[in-house]
Amino acid sequence: RESDHRAWTPVTYTVTRQNATIQGLIQGKAYFFRIAAENIIGMGPFTETTKEILIRDPITVPDRPEDLEVKAVTKNSVTLTWNPPKYNGGSDITMYVLESRLIGKDKFHRVTKEKMLDRKFTVEGLKEGDTYEYRVSACNIVGQGKPSFCTKPITCKDELAPPTLDLDFRDKLIVRVGEAFSLTGRYSGKPAPKVTWLKDDNVLKEDDRIKIKTTPTTLCLGILKSVREDTGKYCVTVENSTGSRKGFCQVNVVDRPSPPVGPVIFDEVFKDYMVVSWKPPLDDGGSEITNYIIEKKDTHKDLWMPVTSSTVKTTCKIPKLLEGREYQIRIYAENLYGISDPLISDEMKAKDRFRVPDAPEQPIIKDVTKDSAVVVWNKPYDGGKPITNYIVEKKETMATRWVKATKDPIFPGTKFKVPDLLEGCQYEFRVSAENEIGVGDPSPPSKPIFARDPIAKPSPPVNPEAVDKTKNSVDLSWQPPRHDGNGKIIGYLIEYQKVGDEEWKQANLTADSCPETNYKVTGLTEGLTYKFRVKAVNAAGESDPAHVPDPVEVKDRLEPPELILDANMAREQHVKAGDTLRLSAVIKGVPFPKVTWKKEDREVSPKADIEVTGVGSKLEIRNTVHEDGGMYSLTVENPAGSKTVSVKVVVLDKPGPPRNLNISDVRSDSCYITWMEPEDDGGSVITNYVVERKDVASAQWVAISSSSKKRSHMAKYLMEGTQYLFRVAAENQYGRGPYVETLKPIKAIDPLHPPGPPKNLHHVDVDKTEVSLVWNRPDRDGGAEITGYLVEYQEDGADEWTKFQTVPMLDCVVTGL
């Protein structure tokens, strides 16, 4: 049965021997087999193979490899190739074993221990002059087969043969633009020559259009989509240690020409014809210009009319023109490969009149020095007559009068060196053209220039040094370069380098970001050491670098805080109410200290604006009021220490209200007013007090004193029986403070006193329990009508009087005795 089936298949014949040949098996399949004995009684049990049996041809070791050849020999290597054996022994070749024998020795030795399947191998590391023979064996799963036949003895030495070169191209090759071309050939030589392609003595390298292909025997240079720039002398060099061979080909990539070079010059202008000229094309397309095609056009029409197509000169007469009409001329160049794009002239009117030349375009100024400048201009239209002279004029920019630069004629050149300029002055220049008709209009003035020598690069900055540092920055300072190269120093470039690195990094990208002679380099890493250098920059470029002498380790420099007080903190500060209070100080210390402002050891008012910069701090309170006065302190602190300064601030304002207002000695026409000074004098001496009164029935206060410096006043001229209110305010040089007012009105009346004793007290009747008394009125009533009499009695011998009652009349009966 097959190993992947469960059903058994019987063999079709009966075997009486102890062996059998099974036919019809499939190669590559695995089978199990079983056998049973049989007699007349019946069939016995089966005996089965224990392992599956794979059906395949018998396997042996491979035959010997064939055609072992030596392909190359040098003084220290041999390259060999061979073909596989004709029969692999029924199994795939798993490796080849290459062996060598040094002539004079008996045994072969294996060349490499690596598993080798390629049928080519280079034996290296041989000794020059030694002679070897080689053989190779093939291996499969059974084992190693017989070795191949040995090579002839091979002596290690360089095989030399001078290069040969056989080219498929001629000395000259013409190619149309856009076409591809190739240069091919064959070569040989030992050792293998090096192949180099050159164009006009420059080595060619492969790119998108240039393709170079070299095999051991052939060479090829291909160029796709050729352009005019591919024109040139191509050379291929084949070279080895024995010599070299070269092949050349002049390749001409041809195309239609470029346009003729303008401008079109109108040499002669008349009412019925013109004579024009031009320059040949810059590029003739690799083929000689055969002719020019000239056309004309009336500017009022869209039609171009042919003039000629057969001229080979760069000048042409344009005939059959209408007087007064404006014309344009169009010129083409033609060669064997096509017609160029056109050159079109400016408009020109057909007329006989000659005139002075046009004004040249704005001149350009070059090569300026402290006493001279070169003026360059383009030739203008000559007005129909040849230009015979140019007039160059100069003037200082702020002046109004133009002066001729020279009395000598200037022609035919279109540039002139103007001498005798004053150093440092600013000049403008203009140019006029002259013909036999006269002098034309001047050109627009040139751009102003200063008469000074050209600018050179500056010398390096002087004495760069690190003046300060923190844990992530370094402050650098230096002096300007000794020579600025006659140009303004735009600024400085600062670079830094980590010690041990080769790369310098820029701290600032542009010079104008550092116009001063100092700079803070930030973003450094704490604990690392850096080198620094500085370059000066002017309009001509960068100077050589100036290096900070020693590397700088980046870490905080500890300096205790220091306060340099501004004038507004140097002494007691007085500020008028409503004005702005400013306190400030310069702060030093490394690292920069923490800044704290306090008032009377408490946080300052929220209305205070506190500003802290890298050099100091400022406290500002706008619209001050009296409560903003007090003792202010500024504390600065860093790890190296702390420092505190204080200043007393007095807000100058109007005084507060007087205290303890009191009215006494009231009379019918006067009263006495007293008070105490205010708790707050507003920071200034009380100059006077203002006292006012008001009748309670009136809404208006009346001043009764406004200049008294005393703290009391006698209010006179009161109206008897009238009720009054009084108020007092204090004044200083900053104004009048708030009033303090009496809480209750007072009445202008004389003061009341107790009445005198009743007179002539006696009894008029006596009973056992009561007594009838009478008396007379007292001599004085105390300033008011008597309202009653108090009657008291006392037992004889007792100390205390007992109140009986108050009676309104001059008699009383005392009862209950």
C-alpha positions in Angstrom: 0.0 0.0 0.0 1.1 3.7 -0.5 2.2 5.3 2.7 -0.6 7.9 2.6 -3.3 5.2 2.0 -4.8 2.7 4.4 -6.0 0.1 1.8 -3.6 -2.8 0.8 -3.3 -3.9 -2.8 -2.5 -7.6 -3.6 0.3 -8.5 -6.0 -1.1 -10.3 -9.0 1.0 -13.5 -8.9 1.8 -16.2 -6.4 5.4 -16.5 -5.2 6.8 -19.9 -4.1 10.3 -18.5 -3.4 11.5 -16.3 -0.6 11.8 -13.2 -2.8 9.7 -11.3 -5.3 10.0 -8.4 -7.7 7.2 -5.8 -7.5 6.4 -4.1 -10.8 4.3 -1.0 -11.6 5.5 1.2 -8.7 5.6 5.0 -9.1 9.0 6.7 -8.7 9.1 9.2 -5.8 6.2 7.4 -3.9 6.7 5.7 -0.5 5.2 2.2 0.1 4.6 -0.3 2.8 4.8 -4.1 2.0 3.5 -7.3 3.8 3.9 -11.1 3.2 1.8 -14.1 4.3 2.5 -17.8 3.9 -0.2 -20.1 2.5 -0.7 -24.0 2.5 -3.6 -26.2 1.7 -5.3 -25.4 4.9 -5.2 -21.7 4.4 -3.3 -18.4 4.7 -1.3 -17.5 7.7 -0.8 -14.0 9.4 1.0 -11.2 7.5 4.4 -9.8 8.3 4.7 -6.1 7.5 7.7 -3.8 6.8 8.5 -1.6 9.7 9.4 1.5 7.7 8.1 3.0 4.5 10.3 2.5 1.4 10.8 5.4 -1.1 10.8 4.2 -4.7 13.8 5.7 -6.6 16.8 4.7 -8.7 19.9 3.5 -6.8 22.1 6.5 -5.6 25.9 6.6 -6.1 28.5 9.3 -5.8 28.6 11.7 -8.8 31.0 11.4 -11.8 34.1 13.5 -12.1 33.5 17.3 -13.0 34.4 18.1 -16.6 36.4 20.9 -18.4 38.4 22.2 -15.5 40.1 25.3 -17.0 42.4 28.1 -15.8 40.8 31.5 -16.7 43.3 33.9 -15.2 46.6 33.9 -13.6 48.4 36.7 -11.6 51.4 36.6 -9.4 49.3 35.8 -6.3 46.0 34.3 -7.6 44.6 31.7 -10.0 41.0 31.8 -11.3 39.4 28.4 -12.4 36.1 27.3 -13.9 34.6 23.8 -14.6 31.4 22.2 -15.7 29.2 19.8 -13.7 29.6 16.0 -14.0 27.7 14.2 -16.7 25.9 12.1 -14.0 25.1 13.4 -10.5 24.8 9.9 -9.1 21.0 10.1 -8.8 21.1 13.0 -6.3 21.6 16.8 -6.6 25.2 18.1 -6.3 25.5 19.6 -2.8 29.0 21.1 -3.1 32.3 21.0 -5.0 35.7 20.4 -3.4 38.6 22.2 -5.1 42.1 20.8 -4.3 45.6 22.0 -5.2 49.1 20.5 -5.1 52.4 22.4 -5.1 54.7 20.8 -7.7 57.3 18.8 -5.8 54.8 17.7 -3.1 52.9 14.4 -3.1 49.5 15.3 -1.6 46.6 17.5 -2.7 45.2 19.9 -0.2 41.7 21.3 -0.1 41.7 25.0 -1.2 38.8 26.2 1.0 36.8 24.8 3.9 33.7 26.8 2.8 30.8 25.0 1.1 31.3 25.9 -2.6 28.5 25.5 -5.2 29.7 28.0 -7.8 31.7 26.5 -10.7 34.1 29.4 -10.6 36.7 30.1 -7.9 39.7 32.4 -7.5 42.4 31.0 -5.4 44.2 34.0 -3.7 47.1 34.5 -1.4 49.6 32.4 -3.5 53.3 33.0 -3.6 54.7 34.5 -6.8 56.8 32.0 -8.7 55.2 28.9 -7.2 53.8 26.2 -9.5 50.5 24.4 -8.8 48.1 21.9 -10.3 44.4 21.7 -9.5 41.6 19.2 -9.5 37.9 19.4 -8.4 35.4 16.8 -7.1 31.6 16.9 -6.9 29.6 15.8 -3.8 26.1 14.6 -3.3 24.3 13.0 -0.3 26.1 9.8 -0.8 29.6 11.3 -0.7 32.4 12.8 -2.7 33.0 11.5 -6.3 36.1 11.0 -8.3 38.2 14.2 -8.9 38.5 15.7 -12.3 41.6 15.5 -14.4 44.3 17.8 -13.1 45.2 21.0 -14.8 48.5 21.6 -16.3 51.1 23.0 -13.9 50.4 26.7 -13.4 53.1 29.1 -12.3 51.9 32.2 -10.4 53.0 35.2 -12.3 51.3 38.2 -14.0 50.3 37.6 -17.6 51.1 40.7 -19.6 49.6 41.8 -22.9 49.4 45.4 -24.1 45.9 46.8 -24.7 44.3 46.5 -28.1 41.4 48.7 -29.3 39.1 48.1 -32.2 36.5 50.9 -32.7 33.2 50.8 -34.6 33.1 54.5 -35.2 34.9 57.0 -37.4 36.8 60.2 -36.5 33.7 62.4 -37.1 30.1 61.9 -36.3 27.1 64.3 -37.0 24.0 63.9 -35.0 20.7 65.9 -35.1 19.5 67.5 -31.8 17.2 65.1 -29.9 18.6 61.9 -31.5 20.6 59.3 -29.6 24.0 58.2 -30.6 26.5 55.6 -29.3 30.3 54.9 -29.6 31.2 51.2 -29.4 34.2 49.0 -29.8 36.2 46.0 -28.6 39.3 45.8 -26.5 41.7 43.3 -24.9 44.8 43.2 -22.7 46.4 41.6 -19.7 46.0 42.5 -16.9 42.4 43.6 -17.8 42.7 47.3 -18.9 40.8 50.2 -17.3 38.4 51.9 -19.7 37.8 55.7 -19.4 35.6 57.9 -21.5 36.4 61.7 -21.8 34.7 64.6 -23.6 37.0 67.6 -24.2 39.4 66.2 -21.7 36.8 65.9 -19.0 35.9 62.5 -17.6 32.3 61.5 -18.4 30.0 60.1 -15.8 26.7 58.3 -16.1 23.5 60.2 -15.6 19.9 60.2 -16.9 21.2 60.7 -20.6 24.7 59.4 -20.5 25.0 55.6 -20.4 28.4 53.7 -20.2 28.6 49.9 -20.5 31.8 48.0 -20.3 32.3 44.2 -20.5 35.6 42.2 -20.3 35.9 42.5 -24.1 33.5 45.3 -25.3 32.9 49.0 -24.5 30.0 51.4 -25.3 29.1 55.0 -24.6 25.5 56.0 -25.3 23.9 59.4 -25.1 20.1 59.8 -25.2 18.2 62.9 -26.5 21.4 64.7 -27.6 21.7 68.5 -27.2 24.0 71.0 -28.7 26.2 70.9 -25.6 27.0 67.3 -26.4 29.2 68.6 -29.3 32.8 68.0 -28.6 35.8 65.7 -29.0 35.2 62.3 -27.4 38.1 60.1 -26.3 38.1 56.5 -25.0 41.3 55.3 -23.2 42.1 51.7 -22.6 45.0 51.4 -20.2 46.8 48.7 -18.1 50.3 48.3 -16.6 51.8 47.6 -20.0 50.5 50.7 -21.8 47.4 52.4 -23.2 45.5 52.9 -26.4 43.2 55.9 -27.3 40.4 56.4 -29.7 38.9 59.7 -30.8 35.7 60.9 -32.4 34.6 64.5 -33.1 30.9 64.6 -32.4 28.9 67.5 -33.9 25.3 67.8 -32.6 23.6 70.0 -35.2 20.4 72.0 -34.9 18.8 75.1 -36.5 20.6 78.3 -35.5 19.7 80.6 -32.6 18.2 84.0 -33.4 20.4 86.7 -34.9 21.9 89.0 -32.2 20.2 92.3 -31.8 19.4 95.0 -31.6 18.6 95.7 -35.2 20.5 98.8 -36.1 19.0 101.3 -38.5 22.2 102.5 -40.3 20.3 104.7 -42.7 16.7 105.9 -42.7 15.0 107.6 -45.6 11.4 108.3 -46.7 11.3 105.3 -49.0 13.9 102.8 -47.8 16.1 101.9 -44.8 19.4 100.1 -44.3 19.5 97.8 -41.3 22.2 95.6 -39.8 22.5 93.0 -37.1 24.9 90.5 -35.7 25.2 86.8 -36.5 23.6 84.2 -34.1 25.6 83.3 -31.1 25.1 79.6 -32.1 25.0 78.6 -35.7 23.6 75.2 -34.8 26.8 73.4 -35.7 26.3 74.2 -39.4 27.3 77.3 -41.3 24.6 80.0 -41.8 23.4 79.6 -45.4 21.3 82.8 -45.6 19.1 85.3 -43.7 15.4 85.8 -44.2 14.3 89.4 -43.8 10.6 90.6 -43.5 9.0 94.0 -42.9 5.7 95.0 -41.4 3.8 98.3 -41.3 2.9 98.7 -37.6 -0.7 99.6 -38.6 -1.1 96.2 -40.2 -0.7 92.6 -39.1 0.9 91.3 -42.3 4.6 90.6 -42.6 5.9 91.1 -46.1 9.0 89.3 -47.4 12.0 91.5 -48.3 14.6 88.9 -49.2 15.6 85.3 -48.3 18.9 85.0 -50.1 21.2 87.5 -48.3 24.3 86.1 -46.6 25.4 89.4 -45.2 24.4 90.9 -41.9 23.1 94.1 -43.5 20.1 94.6 -45.8 18.3 97.4 -47.6 14.6 97.6 -46.9 12.9 99.2 -50.0 9.4 100.3 -51.1 8.5 102.1 -47.8 5.8 104.7 -47.5 6.9 108.0 -46.0 5.7 108.7 -42.5 4.7 105.1 -41.8 6.3 103.2 -38.9 7.9 99.8 -39.7 9.3 96.8 -37.9 11.9 94.5 -39.4 12.0 90.7 -38.7 15.1 88.7 -39.4 15.6 84.9 -39.4 18.9 82.9 -39.7 18.9 79.6 -41.7 21.3 76.7 -42.0 21.0 73.2 -43.4 18.9 72.0 -40.5 16.3 74.7 -40.2 15.3 78.3 -39.6 15.9 80.1 -36.3 13.5 82.1 -34.2 13.2 85.7 -35.4 14.9 88.8 -34.2 12.4 91.7 -34.3 13.5 95.3 -34.5 12.0 98.4 -32.7 9.6 100.5 -34.6 11.1 103.0 -37.0 9.4 105.8 -39.0 10.3 106.1 -42.7 11.5 109.7 -43.1 14.4 111.7 -44.5 14.9 114.1 -41.5 18.0 113.6 -39.5 18.1 114.6 -35.9 20.3 114.6 -32.8 20.9 111.2 -31.1 18.4 109.9 -28.6 19.2 110.1 -24.9 21.2 107.0 -23.7 19.7 104.8 -21.1 20.6 105.3 -17.5 24.3 104.8 -17.1 25.9 102.2 -14.8 28.7 103.1 -12.4 31.5 100.6 -11.8 35.0 100.5 -10.2 34.4 103.3 -7.8 37.5 104.6 -5.8 38.0 107.6 -3.6 38.8 109.9 -6.5 37.4 108.2 -9.7 34.6 106.1 -11.1 33.9 104.3 -14.4 30.7 105.3 -16.2 29.3 102.7 -18.6 26.3 103.3 -21.0 24.7 101.7 -24.0 24.8 103.3 -27.4 21.5 105.2 -28.2 19.8 105.7 -31.5 22.1 108.0 -33.5 19.3 110.1 -35.1 20.2 109.0 -38.6 23.7 110.3 -38.5 26.7 108.5 -36.9 27.5 109.5 -33.3 30.8 111.4 -33.2 31.2 112.1 -29.5 29.8 111.3 -26.0 29.6 114.0 -23.3 29.9 112.7 -19.7 28.7 115.1 -16.9 28.9 114.9 -13.2 27.4 116.7 -10.2 27.2 116.3 -6.5 23.8 114.9 -5.5 22.7 118.0 -3.5 24.0 120.4 -6.2 22.0 121.6 -9.2 24.7 122.4 -11.7 26.1 119.7 -14.0 29.8 119.9 -14.9 31.6 118.2 -17.9 33.9 115.4 -16.7 36.4 116.1 -19.5 36.9 118.4 -22.5 38.4 115.6 -24.6 36.2 113.7 -27.0 34.9 110.3 -25.9 34.4 108.0 -28.9 33.8 105.2 -29.9 33.9 103.6 -26.5 30.8 103.6 -24.3 32.6 103.9 -21.0 34.7 106.5 -19.4 36.8 106.8 -16.2 35.8 110.1 -14.5 38.8 111.5 -12.5 39.2 114.2 -9.8 36.3 113.2 -7.5 36.4 114.4 -3.9 36.6 111.5 -1.4 33.4 111.0 0.6 31.2 113.1 -1.7 28.1 111.6 -3.3 27.9 112.0 -7.1 25.5 111.4 -10.0 26.5 111.1 -13.7 24.7 111.5 -17.0 25.7 111.0 -20.7 24.7 112.8 -23.9 25.4 111.6 -27.5 26.5 114.0 -30.3 26.4 113.7 -34.1 26.9 116.3 -36.9 23.4 117.6 -36.2 24.1 118.4 -32.6 24.0 117.2 -29.0 21.1 115.0 -27.9 19.2 115.0 -24.7 21.1 113.7 -21.6 20.4 110.3 -20.1 18.6 109.9 -16.8 21.0 110.5 -13.9 22.8 107.4 -12.7 22.2 106.0 -9.2 24.1 108.1 -6.6 27.5 106.8 -5.5 30.0 107.8 -2.8 33.6 108.4 -3.9 35.5 106.0 -1.7 37.7 103.0 -2.1 36.1 99.6 -2.6 35.1 97.6 0.5 37.3 94.7 1.6 36.6 92.1 4.2 37.3 93.4 7.8 40.1 92.2 10.0 39.1 89.9 12.9 37.6 91.3 16.1 40.0 92.2 18.9 40.4 90.5 22.3 37.2 88.3 22.5 36.6 87.1 26.0 34.0 85.4 28.1 32.8 88.0 30.6 30.0 86.0 32.3 28.3 82.6 32.4 25.4 80.7 33.8 24.5 77.0 33.8 23.2 77.3 30.2 24.7 80.5 28.7 28.0 82.4 28.2 28.3 86.2 27.8 31.0 87.2 25.3 32.6 90.6 24.7 35.1 91.9 22.2 36.5 95.0 20.6 35.8 96.1 17.0 38.3 95.0 14.3 41.3 97.3 13.7 40.4 97.5 10.0 36.8 97.7 8.8 37.8 97.2 5.1 36.5 100.7 4.2 32.9 99.5 4.9 30.5 99.7 7.8 30.6 96.7 10.1 27.1 95.2 9.7 27.5 93.0 12.8 29.1 89.9 14.1 28.7 86.1 13.7 29.4 84.0 16.9 30.2 80.3 16.7 30.8 77.7 19.4 32.3 74.3 19.5 32.0 71.6 22.2 35.5 70.5 23.2 36.3 67.3 21.4 33.9 67.9 18.5 35.0 69.1 15.1 31.9 71.0 14.1 31.4 74.7 14.8 27.8 75.7 15.4 26.4 79.2 14.8 24.9 81.0 17.8 23.3 83.6 15.6 22.2 83.1 12.0 22.7 86.6 10.6 25.3 89.3 11.4 22.7 92.0 11.8 21.2 90.2 14.8 24.4 91.1 16.7 25.4 94.7 15.8 27.1 95.4 19.2 30.4 94.0 20.6 28.8 91.6 23.0 26.5 88.6 22.8 24.9 86.1 25.1 25.2 82.5 23.7 22.3 80.5 25.1 21.1 76.9 24.9 24.4 75.4 26.2 24.6 72.2 28.3 25.5 72.6 32.0 28.9 71.1 32.9 30.2 70.9 29.3 33.2 72.9 28.1 33.0 75.0 24.9 35.2 77.0 22.6 34.0 80.3 21.1 35.0 82.4 18.2 33.7 85.7 16.6 33.7 87.0 13.0 33.1 90.6 11.9 30.9 91.1 8.8 30.7 94.0 6.4 29.3 94.3 2.8 32.3 92.4 1.4 31.9 89.4 3.6 33.1 87.7 6.8 36.5 88.3 8.5 38.7 85.5 9.8 37.6 84.3 13.2 39.0 85.6 16.4 39.0 82.9 19.1 38.3 83.2 22.9 41.7 82.2 24.3 40.5 79.5 26.7 37.6 77.0 26.7 34.7 77.9 29.0 33.0 75.5 31.3 29.3 76.2 31.4 28.0 76.5 35.0 26.5 79.2 37.3 28.9 81.7 38.6 27.9 82.6 42.2 28.0 86.3 43.1 26.1 87.6 46.1 23.3 90.1 45.3 24.2 93.7 45.0 21.8 96.7 45.0 22.7 100.0 43.3 19.9 102.3 44.4 18.5 104.9 42.0 17.9 108.4 43.2 14.3 107.6 44.0 15.4 105.2 46.7 18.4 107.0 48.1 16.5 109.0 50.7 13.0 109.5 52.1 10.6 109.9 49.2 7.9 112.5 49.1 5.2 112.1 46.4 2.1 114.2 46.0 -1.2 112.5 46.1 -2.5 111.6 42.7 1.0 111.5 41.2 3.0 108.3 40.4 5.4 106.7 42.9 8.4 105.1 41.3 11.0 103.1 43.2 13.8 101.4 41.3 17.3 99.9 41.8 19.9 98.2 39.7 20.4 94.6 40.7 23.5 92.5 40.3 24.3 88.9 41.3 24.9 85.5 39.7 22.6 83.7 39.3 20.2 86.6 39.0 18.6 87.1 42.4 14.9 86.6 43.3 13.3 90.0 43.8 10.7 90.7 46.6 9.0 94.1 47.3 7.2 94.6 50.6 5.5 97.4 52.5 5.6 97.3 56.3 6.7 93.6 56.1 3.5 92.8 54.1 2.7 92.3 50.5 2.5 95.5 48.5 -0.8 96.8 47.3 -2.3 95.0 44.3 -2.4 98.3 42.5 1.4 98.4 42.4 3.1 97.5 39.1 6.3 95.6 39.7 8.7 95.0 36.8 11.8 92.8 37.0 14.4 92.8 34.2 17.8 91.2 33.8 19.5 94.3 35.3 17.1 95.7 37.9 13.6 96.1 39.3 11.0 98.9 39.4 7.9 99.4 41.6 5.3 101.9 40.3 2.1 103.0 41.9 -0.1 105.4 39.9 -2.7 107.8 41.4 -1.2 107.5 44.9 -3.3 108.1 47.9 -2.3 108.7 51.5 -2.6 105.1 52.4 0.2 104.3 49.9 2.7 105.9 52.2 4.9 103.8 54.5 8.1 101.9 54.7 8.9 100.0 51.5 11.6 97.3 51.3 13.3 95.6 48.4 14.9 92.2 49.0 17.1 90.4 46.5 18.2 86.8 47.2 20.2 84.1 45.4 22.2 81.0 46.6 25.1 83.3 47.4 23.2 85.5 49.9 20.6 88.2 50.2 20.3 92.0 50.6 17.5 94.3 51.7 17.1 98.1 51.4 14.2 100.2 52.7 12.9 103.6 52.0 10.2 105.7 53.7 7.5 107.0 51.3 5.4 110.0 52.4 2.4 110.7 50.3 1.8 114.4 50.5 -2.0 115.1 50.7 -4.6 117.2 52.4 -4.8 116.7 56.1 -7.4 114.6 57.9 -10.3 115.9 59.9 -9.7 117.6 63.3 -10.4 115.6 66.4 -12.6 116.1 69.5 -14.7 119.0 68.4 -16.3 120.6 71.5 -18.7 123.5 72.1 -18.6 125.2 75.5 -19.5 128.5 77.3 -22.7 128.9 75.3 -24.2 132.4 75.6 -27.2 134.1 73.9 -24.8 135.7 71.4 -21.6 133.5 71.5 -20.0 130.2 72.3 -16.5 128.8 72.6 -15.3 126.1 70.1 -12.3 123.9 70.7 -10.7 120.9 68.8 -7.5 118.9 68.5 -5.2 118.6 65.5 -5.9 115.8 62.9 -4.2 112.5 63.4 -2.8 112.8 59.8 -1.3 116.2 58.8 -0.9 114.9 55.1 2.8 115.0 55.4 2.9 118.8 55.6 2.5 121.3 58.4 -1.1 122.5 59.2 -1.2 126.1 58.0 -4.6 127.1 59.3 -8.1 125.9 60.3 -11.4 126.8 58.7 -14.4 127.2 61.1 -18.0 127.5 59.7 -21.5 127.6 61.3 -24.9 127.0 60.0 -28.4 127.8 61.2 -30.3 124.5 61.4 -33.1 126.1 59.4 -30.7 127.1 56.6 -28.8 125.0 54.0 -25.8 127.3 53.7 -22.7 127.2 55.8 -21.1 130.5 56.8 -17.4 130.9 57.4 -16.6 132.5 60.7 -12.8 131.9 60.6 -10.5 130.8 57.8 -7.0 131.8 58.9 -6.8 130.8 62.5 -3.8 128.7 63.4 -5.1 128.1 66.9 -7.2 125.0 67.9 -10.0 127.1 69.4 -12.3 130.0 68.4 -14.9 132.2 70.0 -18.0 132.3 67.8 -19.7 135.6 68.2 -22.7 137.4 66.9 -25.1 134.6 67.5 -28.8 135.2 67.5 -30.4 134.4 70.9 -32.6 131.4 70.8 -31.4 130.2 67.4 -30.0 126.6 67.0 -26.6 126.3 65.3 -24.3 123.6 63.9 -20.5 124.1 63.7 -17.8 122.4 61.7 -14.0 122.7 61.4 -11.5 121.6 58.7 -7.6 121.8 58.7 -5.6 123.1 55.7 -1.9 122.5 54.6 -0.1 123.5 51.5 -1.8 120.7 49.5 -5.4 121.8 50.3 -8.2 121.6 52.8 -9.0 118.4 54.5 -12.5 117.0 55.4 -14.7 118.8 58.0 -15.6 117.5 61.4 -19.1 118.6 62.4 -20.9 118.9 65.7 -23.2 115.9 66.3 -26.1 118.0 67.8 -27.1 121.6 67.3 -26.7 124.1 70.3 -29.0 126.8 71.2 -27.7 130.4 71.7 -29.0 131.1 75.2 -27.3 132.3 78.4 -26.4 129.5 80.8 -29.0 128.5 83.7 -28.0 128.5 87.4 -29.8 127.0 90.5 -32.3 129.5 92.1 -31.5 131.1 95.5 -33.0 129.7 98.8 -36.6 130.6 99.6 -36.9 133.3 102.2 -38.8 133.6 105.6 -39.7 129.9 106.0 -42.1 129.5 109.0 -45.0 127.4 110.2 -48.5 128.8 110.5 -50.2 125.8 112.0 -49.3 122.6 114.0 -51.2 119.4 114.6 -50.1 116.1 116.2 -49.3 114.6 112.8 -48.9 117.5 110.4 -47.5 121.0 110.1 -48.6 123.9 107.8 -45.6 125.8 106.3 -45.3 129.1 104.2 -42.4 131.0 102.8 -41.5 133.8 100.3 -39.9 133.6 96.9 -36.1 133.6 96.7 -34.2 136.7 95.7 -32.8 135.1 92.4 -34.4 132.5 90.1 -31.1 131.4 88.4 -32.1 132.8 85.0 -35.2 130.8 84.5 -38.7 130.7 85.9 -39.0 128.7 89.2 -41.0 125.5 88.5 -41.5 124.3 92.1 -40.2 124.0 95.7 -38.8 120.8 97.3 -40.1 120.3 100.9 -37.9 118.1 103.3 -38.2 117.4 107.0 -35.8 116.0 109.7 -36.6 114.5 113.1 -34.8 116.3 115.9 -31.5 114.6 116.6 -31.4 112.8 113.3 -28.7 113.3 110.7 -30.6 112.9 107.4 -33.4 115.0 105.8 -36.4 113.2 104.3 -38.0 114.4 101.1 -41.7 115.1 101.4 -42.7 116.4 98.0 -42.2 119.2 95.5 -45.0 121.9 95.4 -45.5 124.7 92.9 -46.9 127.2 95.5 -45.4 129.1 98.4 -47.1 126.9 101.1 -47.3 123.2 102.0 -48.9 121.0 104.6 -46.5 118.3 105.8 -48.4 115.2 106.9 -47.5 111.8 108.3 -45.4 113.1 111.2 
